[in-house]
Amino acid sequence: MKRSELAEYIKETIVDVLQEVSQEDVDTQKAYNDELEKTKELSKDLTEDDDVEPTAKDIKKNDSISTVSRKLQDTTKEMKAVVNKWKKAEGEDKERLLARLKELTKIKKELEGLL
């Protein structure tokens, strides 16, 4: 079988398989994905409060530049996640997330000062 024939056969096979998928299957998969995202957010909320942030003394202890840089990246990533949750939150939950953002901002500034 020539390469061009093989490529055409693969394309035809893929088209046949994709045509077999119904809209109902697609909708069901979207529903599963939405539920999975909700579950991930809930699990993050449960573990988020258990994390203890390092103090300034802990950060200053002979950390290499790469370690401080990694901590800064992790803090920035967490800040982005908290901001996204803050945008969706209301009431008391929004205030709690704002307080968390303020803590993360302090930590970020300390880490930037070490670099």
VENLINSUL-V738100 format. One record per pair of residues at least 12 apart in sequence whose C-alpha atoms are under 6 Angstrom apart, sorted by sequence separation. I is the first residue (numbers start at 0). J is the second residue. D is the distance in Angstrom with one decimal. If there is no record, write none. Layout:
# VENLINSUL-V738100
i=[I;I]
j=[J;J]
d=[D;D]
This chain:
# VENLINSUL-V738100
none
